[in-house]
C-alpha cells in the first residue's frame, strides 16, 4: 500500500490562505492523517525573500522539469501574471506528465483588475480544464455550475488571524466607531463612493429625527502610498468637511498593527465595487468585528451571523448603510438583530463592543472554532486531492 504523502505544488504556497489550510492539530484517532505536503514556492529570479510572484510553478517548462517532484498542482492566485496562452501551455504540460490540476475559484471577479476580460478568459480555460474545483461559498458554487456546468466543492475560508498570536481586544470608546480601511486603493475599492456614503450614514445616525440618535463617528484609514492620488485627494476633502470623521494616513500596516486597528472598531465597512469573496471579512470575524458590506459577490455568505448588507455606494444608499450599522450596533448592545443569528457551524453570532469582556469571550470562542475548522478544511482538501488523483489515474 502506498502511504507516501501527496506532494502539492501550490500557486502560491506562501499566501496566508494556503498556509492556513494545514492544521496544527492531530487527526482524531478514528481518522487517518491527511498525508499532504505543500511544497514551498520556488523563488522567482531576482525576487526578495518571501516574494512568490510571478509564480515560478505556473510554467510548462517547470512542470516538465519537476514532474517527479510533485503529484498535483493546486492553483489559487496569481494567474493575472500570465497570458491565457501561457496558462494553456501549463494545462497541456500537466496532461503530458499525468498530474491533476485543482483550482480554487476564489475570484469570479478579480479584485486586482478593473477590466475583467482577461480574467474571464482565464476562468474559461481553467474551470473546464481542472480535474477538481473548490470554492468558498454556496453562491459561488451555484454560479460556477450555471456558467460552466461544473461542480465545485465548497470548503469555507479558514482563519486569517494566525492561531498562535494574541487576539487584540480593542480600545474601549464611548463613541461608536465605524471604520473604513481603504489601504492602497486597489482597483476594486470605491474609495470616494464608500467614504461619501459612510459620512452621510453617520450624519443620519446622529440625527435625532432618524429615531434614537447614536453617537457614531467614522474613521477612514488610508496608506501613505496609494494607486490613485486623485481618489486620495477627494477622500481627504470629504473627510475634512465632516465634523464626525477622521482620516488616518500611515505607512502600510504590519499584520499585527492591522489587527489592532480593526479591533478598535464597532463596525467595519467594506469599500468594494466588485469582487467575489473577502479575506477582510474573515479577519474581522476572527477579531469579533461585525461587517457591513455592499451587494458584491458572495462575501455575505462567508459569515452571515456577523454581516449586514446594504445597498451600495450610489446616491441614496446611505440610508441602507445607516440601517445596517444600526442593526450591528444594536446586536453589540445585547438586543436581537440580524447579526445575532447563530452560525451554521455553531459559531457564536453575537457582536460585542471593543475592549469589553464580551468581545474577549467572543474572539476566544471563535478561535477555538477556527482551530477545529482548520482540521476540517485540511481533511476536505485531502479528499478533493484523492479524487483528482484517482480521476487522472483512471484516465
C-alpha positions as CSV (number, residue, x, y, z in Angstrom):
1,X,0.0,0.0,0.0
2,X,1.4,3.4,-1.0
3,X,1.4,5.7,2.1
4,X,3.6,8.4,0.6
5,X,2.1,11.9,1.2
6,X,0.5,13.8,-1.6
7,X,3.0,16.5,-2.7
8,X,1.1,19.6,-3.6
9,X,2.6,22.4,-5.7
10,X,0.5,25.4,-4.7
11,X,0.2,28.6,-6.6
12,X,1.2,30.2,-4.3
13,X,2.4,28.3,-1.2
14,X,3.4,31.5,0.6
15,X,-0.1,33.2,0.6
16,X,-1.6,33.2,4.2
17,X,-4.8,31.5,2.9
18,X,-2.7,28.5,1.7
19,X,-0.6,28.4,4.8
20,X,-3.8,28.2,6.9
21,X,-5.1,25.1,5.0
22,X,-2.9,23.0,7.2
23,X,-4.0,22.2,10.8
24,X,-1.6,22.2,13.8
25,X,-3.9,19.6,15.5
26,X,-3.5,15.8,15.2
27,X,-6.3,14.0,13.4
28,X,-8.8,12.2,15.7
29,X,-7.9,8.6,16.5
30,X,-10.7,7.2,14.3
31,X,-9.5,9.2,11.2
32,X,-6.3,8.8,9.2
33,X,-3.9,11.7,8.7
34,X,-4.4,13.8,5.6
35,X,-0.9,13.0,4.2
36,X,-0.5,16.3,2.5
37,X,2.9,18.0,1.9
38,X,2.6,21.5,0.4
39,X,5.8,22.3,-1.3
40,X,7.4,25.8,-0.8
41,X,7.4,28.4,-3.6
42,X,10.4,28.4,-5.8
43,X,11.9,31.9,-5.7
44,X,11.5,34.0,-8.9
45,X,14.8,35.3,-10.3
46,X,15.8,38.4,-8.5
47,X,12.9,38.3,-6.0
48,X,13.1,39.3,-2.4
49,X,12.8,36.5,0.2
50,X,9.1,35.6,0.6
51,X,8.1,37.0,-2.8
52,X,6.1,34.4,-4.7
53,X,5.0,36.4,-7.7
54,X,5.1,35.8,-10.6
55,X,4.6,32.2,-9.7
56,X,7.5,30.0,-10.9
57,X,5.5,26.8,-10.7
58,X,2.9,28.1,-13.2
59,X,5.1,27.3,-16.1
60,X,5.0,24.5,-18.6
61,X,8.8,24.1,-18.6
62,X,9.0,24.0,-14.8
63,X,6.2,21.3,-14.7
64,X,8.1,19.1,-17.2
65,X,11.4,19.6,-15.4
66,X,10.0,18.9,-12.0
67,X,7.4,16.2,-12.9
68,X,9.0,13.8,-10.3
69,X,9.0,16.4,-7.5
70,X,5.2,16.9,-7.1
71,X,2.0,15.0,-7.6
72,X,-0.7,17.7,-8.0
73,X,-0.9,21.4,-9.0
74,X,-3.3,23.5,-6.9
75,X,-3.9,27.0,-8.3
76,X,-5.2,29.7,-6.0
77,X,-3.9,33.2,-7.0
78,X,-1.5,34.8,-9.4
79,X,-2.8,33.9,-12.9
80,X,-3.0,37.6,-13.8
81,X,0.7,37.4,-14.2
82,X,0.3,35.4,-17.4
83,X,-1.5,35.3,-20.7
84,X,-4.2,32.8,-21.5
85,X,-1.9,31.1,-24.0
86,X,0.8,30.6,-21.3
87,X,-1.8,29.0,-18.9
88,X,-3.0,26.7,-21.7
89,X,0.6,25.5,-22.0
90,X,0.6,24.8,-18.3
91,X,-2.6,22.7,-18.7
92,X,-1.1,20.8,-21.6
93,X,2.1,20.1,-19.6
94,X,0.1,18.7,-16.7
95,X,-1.7,16.4,-19.1
96,X,1.6,15.3,-20.6
97,X,3.1,14.4,-17.2
98,X,-0.1,12.9,-15.9
99,X,-0.6,15.3,-12.9
100,X,-4.0,16.7,-12.0
101,X,-5.0,20.3,-11.7
102,X,-7.0,21.5,-8.8
103,X,-8.3,25.1,-9.0
104,X,-9.8,27.0,-6.1
105,X,-12.1,29.6,-7.6
106,X,-11.6,32.5,-5.1
107,X,-12.4,35.2,-7.6
108,X,-15.1,35.2,-10.2
109,X,-14.2,38.8,-10.5
110,X,-10.5,39.7,-9.9
111,X,-10.2,42.5,-7.3
112,X,-6.7,43.4,-8.6
113,X,-8.1,44.3,-12.0
114,X,-10.6,46.9,-13.4
115,X,-11.2,45.3,-16.8
116,X,-12.2,41.6,-16.3
117,X,-12.0,40.3,-19.8
118,X,-8.5,38.6,-19.4
119,X,-9.6,37.2,-16.0
120,X,-12.8,35.7,-17.6
121,X,-10.6,34.1,-20.3
122,X,-8.5,32.5,-17.6
123,X,-11.6,31.2,-15.9
124,X,-12.9,29.9,-19.2
125,X,-9.7,27.9,-19.6
126,X,-9.0,26.7,-16.0
127,X,-12.5,25.8,-14.8
128,X,-13.3,23.4,-17.6
129,X,-9.7,22.0,-17.6
130,X,-9.4,21.4,-13.8
131,X,-9.7,17.8,-12.6
132,X,-11.3,19.2,-9.4
133,X,-12.7,22.6,-8.4
134,X,-13.1,24.2,-4.9
135,X,-14.8,27.4,-4.0
136,X,-15.6,29.1,-0.7
137,X,-19.4,29.7,-0.7
138,X,-22.5,28.0,-2.0
139,X,-23.4,31.1,-4.0
140,X,-20.1,30.9,-5.9
141,X,-20.6,27.2,-6.5
142,X,-24.0,27.9,-7.9
143,X,-22.6,30.5,-10.3
144,X,-19.8,28.1,-11.4
145,X,-22.5,25.4,-12.1
146,X,-24.6,27.9,-14.1
147,X,-21.8,29.4,-16.1
148,X,-19.6,26.3,-16.8
149,X,-21.7,23.3,-15.8
150,X,-19.0,22.2,-13.3
151,X,-19.4,21.2,-9.7
152,X,-17.1,22.9,-7.2
153,X,-16.7,21.5,-3.7
154,X,-17.5,24.2,-1.1
155,X,-14.8,24.5,1.6
156,X,-15.1,27.5,3.9
157,X,-12.3,30.1,4.2
158,X,-10.0,29.3,7.1
159,X,-8.9,31.8,9.7
160,X,-6.8,34.9,8.7
161,X,-5.5,35.8,12.2
162,X,-2.9,33.1,13.0
163,X,-4.0,30.8,15.7
164,X,-0.8,31.3,17.7
165,X,-0.8,35.1,18.1
166,X,-2.6,37.1,20.8
167,X,-6.1,38.4,19.8
168,X,-6.3,42.2,20.2
169,X,-9.3,43.1,22.3
170,X,-9.7,46.7,21.0
171,X,-9.8,50.0,22.8
172,X,-12.9,51.0,24.7
173,X,-14.7,54.0,23.5
174,X,-17.9,55.8,24.5
175,X,-18.5,56.7,20.8
176,X,-19.4,54.0,18.3
177,X,-16.5,53.8,15.8
178,X,-17.3,52.7,12.3
179,X,-14.2,52.1,10.2
180,X,-13.4,52.2,6.5
181,X,-10.0,50.8,5.6
182,X,-9.1,51.9,2.1
183,X,-5.5,50.7,2.2
184,X,-3.7,51.4,-1.1
185,X,-6.8,51.9,-3.2
186,X,-6.6,48.7,-5.2
187,X,-8.8,48.6,-8.3
188,X,-11.9,47.1,-6.7
189,X,-12.1,49.8,-3.9
190,X,-14.6,52.5,-4.4
191,X,-12.8,55.0,-2.1
192,X,-14.8,58.1,-2.9
193,X,-18.2,56.4,-3.1
194,X,-17.6,54.4,0.1
195,X,-16.4,57.5,2.0
196,X,-19.3,59.7,0.8
197,X,-21.9,57.0,1.7
198,X,-20.4,56.3,5.1
199,X,-20.2,60.0,6.1
200,X,-23.8,60.5,5.0
201,X,-24.9,57.4,7.0
202,X,-23.0,58.7,10.1
203,X,-24.8,62.0,9.8
204,X,-28.1,60.3,9.6
205,X,-27.5,58.1,12.6
206,X,-26.5,61.1,14.7
207,X,-29.7,63.0,13.7
208,X,-32.4,62.7,16.4
209,X,-35.2,62.7,13.8
210,X,-33.9,59.4,12.5
211,X,-35.2,57.6,15.6
212,X,-32.9,57.1,18.5
213,X,-29.7,59.1,17.7
214,X,-26.4,57.2,18.0
215,X,-23.1,58.8,18.9
216,X,-21.3,57.4,15.9
217,X,-18.1,58.6,14.3
218,X,-16.3,57.4,11.2
219,X,-12.6,56.5,10.9
220,X,-11.1,56.3,7.5
221,X,-7.7,54.6,7.1
222,X,-5.5,55.1,4.1
223,X,-2.0,54.0,3.2
224,X,0.5,56.8,2.6
225,X,1.3,55.2,-0.8
226,X,-1.7,54.7,-2.9
227,X,-2.5,53.7,-6.5
228,X,-4.9,56.6,-7.2
229,X,-3.8,60.1,-6.0
230,X,-6.9,61.8,-7.3
231,X,-9.1,59.5,-5.2
232,X,-6.9,60.1,-2.2
233,X,-7.4,63.9,-2.6
234,X,-11.2,63.5,-3.0
235,X,-11.4,61.3,0.1
236,X,-9.4,63.8,2.2
237,X,-11.7,66.6,1.0
238,X,-14.8,64.7,2.0
239,X,-13.5,63.8,5.5
240,X,-12.3,67.4,6.1
241,X,-15.9,68.6,5.6
242,X,-17.3,66.2,8.2
243,X,-17.2,67.1,12.0
244,X,-17.7,63.4,12.8
245,X,-14.9,61.8,10.8
246,X,-11.2,61.4,10.9
247,X,-8.7,60.4,8.3
248,X,-5.7,58.3,9.4
249,X,-2.9,58.2,6.8
250,X,0.0,55.9,7.6
251,X,2.5,53.5,6.1
252,X,1.2,50.1,5.1
253,X,0.3,48.4,8.4
254,X,2.0,45.2,9.6
255,X,-0.3,42.3,10.1
256,X,-0.3,42.8,13.9
257,X,-0.9,46.6,13.6
258,X,-3.7,46.0,11.1
259,X,-5.4,43.5,13.5
260,X,-5.1,46.0,16.4
261,X,-6.5,48.8,14.2
262,X,-9.5,46.7,13.2
263,X,-10.1,45.5,16.8
264,X,-10.8,49.1,17.8
265,X,-13.9,49.2,15.6
266,X,-17.6,48.6,16.4
267,X,-18.3,48.0,12.7
268,X,-16.1,47.7,9.6
269,X,-17.5,48.8,6.2
270,X,-16.4,47.0,3.1
271,X,-15.5,49.6,0.3
272,X,-15.7,47.2,-2.6
273,X,-17.2,47.9,-6.1
274,X,-16.6,44.4,-7.3
275,X,-15.2,41.0,-6.1
276,X,-16.3,37.6,-5.0
277,X,-15.0,36.7,-1.6
278,X,-13.2,38.7,1.1
279,X,-10.3,37.9,3.4
280,X,-11.2,41.1,5.2
281,X,-14.5,39.5,6.3
282,X,-12.6,36.6,7.7
283,X,-10.1,38.8,9.6
284,X,-12.9,40.8,11.0
285,X,-14.7,37.6,12.1
286,X,-11.6,36.5,13.9
287,X,-11.4,39.8,15.7
288,X,-15.1,39.9,16.6
289,X,-15.8,42.9,14.4
290,X,-19.1,42.8,12.5
291,X,-19.1,43.9,8.9
292,X,-21.4,46.0,6.8
293,X,-21.0,45.3,3.1
294,X,-22.4,46.2,-0.3
295,X,-24.1,43.5,-2.5
296,X,-20.8,42.4,-4.1
297,X,-20.1,38.8,-4.8
298,X,-20.7,36.3,-2.0
299,X,-18.9,37.9,0.9
300,X,-22.2,38.0,2.8
301,X,-22.3,34.2,2.8
302,X,-19.0,33.8,4.5
303,X,-20.2,34.7,8.0
304,X,-23.9,35.8,7.7
305,X,-24.1,35.8,11.5
306,X,-21.9,38.9,11.7
307,X,-22.5,40.6,8.3
308,X,-25.2,43.1,7.3
309,X,-25.7,44.0,3.7
310,X,-26.6,47.5,2.4
311,X,-27.5,48.9,-1.0
312,X,-24.1,50.0,-2.2
313,X,-22.4,53.4,-2.9
314,X,-24.9,55.1,-5.2
315,X,-26.9,58.2,-4.3
316,X,-29.4,57.2,-1.6
317,X,-27.6,54.2,-0.3
318,X,-26.5,56.0,2.9
319,X,-30.0,55.2,4.3
320,X,-29.5,51.4,3.9
321,X,-25.9,51.6,5.3
322,X,-27.2,53.5,8.3
323,X,-29.8,50.7,8.8
324,X,-27.1,48.1,8.6
325,X,-24.8,49.9,11.1
326,X,-27.8,50.3,13.5
327,X,-28.6,46.6,13.3
328,X,-25.0,45.6,14.0
329,X,-24.6,48.1,16.9
330,X,-27.9,47.0,18.4
331,X,-26.6,43.4,18.4
332,X,-23.5,44.5,20.2
333,X,-25.6,46.2,22.8
334,X,-27.3,42.8,23.5
335,X,-30.5,43.4,21.6
336,X,-31.6,40.9,18.9
337,X,-30.5,41.8,15.4
338,X,-29.6,40.2,12.1
339,X,-26.0,39.8,13.2
340,X,-27.0,37.8,16.2
341,X,-28.1,34.7,14.4
342,X,-26.1,31.7,15.5
343,X,-23.5,30.5,12.9
344,X,-24.2,27.4,10.8
345,X,-21.4,25.6,12.4
346,X,-22.3,26.6,15.9
347,X,-20.0,29.6,16.0
348,X,-21.1,32.5,18.2
349,X,-23.0,35.1,16.3
350,X,-23.3,37.9,18.8
351,X,-21.3,41.0,18.3
352,X,-19.5,42.8,21.2
353,X,-18.0,46.2,21.7
354,X,-14.2,46.8,21.6
355,X,-12.3,46.5,24.9
356,X,-15.1,44.6,26.7
357,X,-15.1,41.2,28.3
358,X,-17.9,40.2,25.9
359,X,-15.5,40.9,22.9
360,X,-12.7,38.9,24.5
361,X,-15.1,36.0,25.2
362,X,-16.4,36.2,21.6
363,X,-13.0,36.1,20.0
364,X,-11.8,33.3,22.3
365,X,-14.8,31.2,21.3
366,X,-14.3,31.9,17.6
367,X,-10.6,30.9,17.9
368,X,-11.5,27.5,19.3
369,X,-14.0,27.1,16.5
370,X,-11.3,28.1,14.0
371,X,-8.9,25.6,15.4
372,X,-11.4,22.8,14.8
373,X,-12.2,24.2,11.4
374,X,-8.6,24.0,10.3
375,X,-8.6,20.2,10.7
376,X,-11.9,20.0,8.8
377,X,-10.5,22.2,6.0
378,X,-7.4,20.1,5.7
379,X,-9.3,16.9,5.6
380,X,-11.7,18.3,3.0
381,X,-8.8,19.2,0.8
382,X,-7.2,15.8,1.2
383,X,-10.5,14.2,-0.1
384,X,-10.5,16.5,-3.1
385,X,-6.9,15.7,-3.9
386,X,-7.5,12.0,-3.6
387,X,-10.4,12.2,-6.1
388,X,-8.4,14.2,-8.5
389,X,-5.5,11.8,-8.4
390,X,-7.9,8.9,-8.9
391,X,-9.5,10.5,-11.9
392,X,-6.2,11.1,-13.6
393,X,-5.1,7.5,-12.8
394,X,-8.2,6.1,-14.4
395,X,-7.9,8.3,-17.4
